[in-house]
Amino acid sequence: MVRMRMPSNRWAPGFGHLNFQEPLRVLTALGYTGFISAEVLQKPSFQEAARKTIRVLREALSIPLR
């Protein structure tokens, strides 16, 4: 299990100021295959934050959208 805590304003990926791709790229390069979750604010809305988080995580981890 890996837990990463990065200083953040906790907005969803793409809305805040963090580069989510680099830490995810490193985890992938290290062969990590466990779970990944994100704790983000529900802004601008729950649905938009969830959509954006899922999209960024899938793209960063090269997981095709269904």
C-alpha positions in Angstrom: 0.0 0.0 0.0 1.2 3.5 -0.9 -0.1 6.7 0.6 0.9 10.0 -0.9 0.0 13.2 0.7 0.8 16.2 -1.4 0.3 19.9 -0.4 -2.8 20.9 -2.2 -5.9 23.1 -2.4 -7.8 19.8 -2.7 -9.5 20.7 -6.0 -10.0 17.9 -8.5 -7.1 17.2 -10.9 -7.2 19.8 -13.6 -8.9 22.4 -11.4 -6.2 22.9 -8.8 -2.5 23.6 -9.0 -1.0 20.1 -8.7 0.5 18.0 -11.4 -1.1 14.6 -10.8 0.5 13.0 -13.9 4.1 12.9 -12.5 3.5 11.0 -9.3 1.2 8.6 -11.1 3.9 8.1 -13.8 6.4 7.2 -11.1 4.0 4.7 -9.4 3.4 3.1 -12.8 7.2 3.0 -13.5 7.8 1.3 -10.1 5.2 -1.4 -11.0 2.5 -0.3 -8.6 -0.8 -2.1 -9.4 -2.8 -1.4 -6.3 -5.7 0.9 -5.7 -5.7 4.6 -6.2 -8.1 7.1 -4.7 -8.5 10.8 -4.6 -9.8 13.0 -1.8 -11.0 16.2 -3.5 -13.4 19.0 -2.8 -16.8 18.7 -4.5 -16.2 21.9 -6.5 -17.5 23.2 -8.9 -19.9 20.3 -8.3 -19.7 16.7 -7.1 -20.4 15.4 -10.7 -17.8 17.6 -12.3 -15.1 16.9 -9.7 -15.8 13.2 -10.1 -15.7 13.3 -13.9 -12.5 15.3 -14.0 -10.8 13.1 -11.4 -11.7 9.9 -13.2 -10.6 11.3 -16.6 -7.2 12.5 -15.3 -6.5 9.3 -13.4 -7.4 7.1 -16.4 -5.4 9.2 -18.8 -2.3 9.3 -16.5 -2.5 5.6 -16.0 -3.3 4.8 -19.7 -6.7 3.1 -18.8 -9.1 3.3 -21.7 -12.5 4.9 -21.1 -15.4 2.5 -21.6 
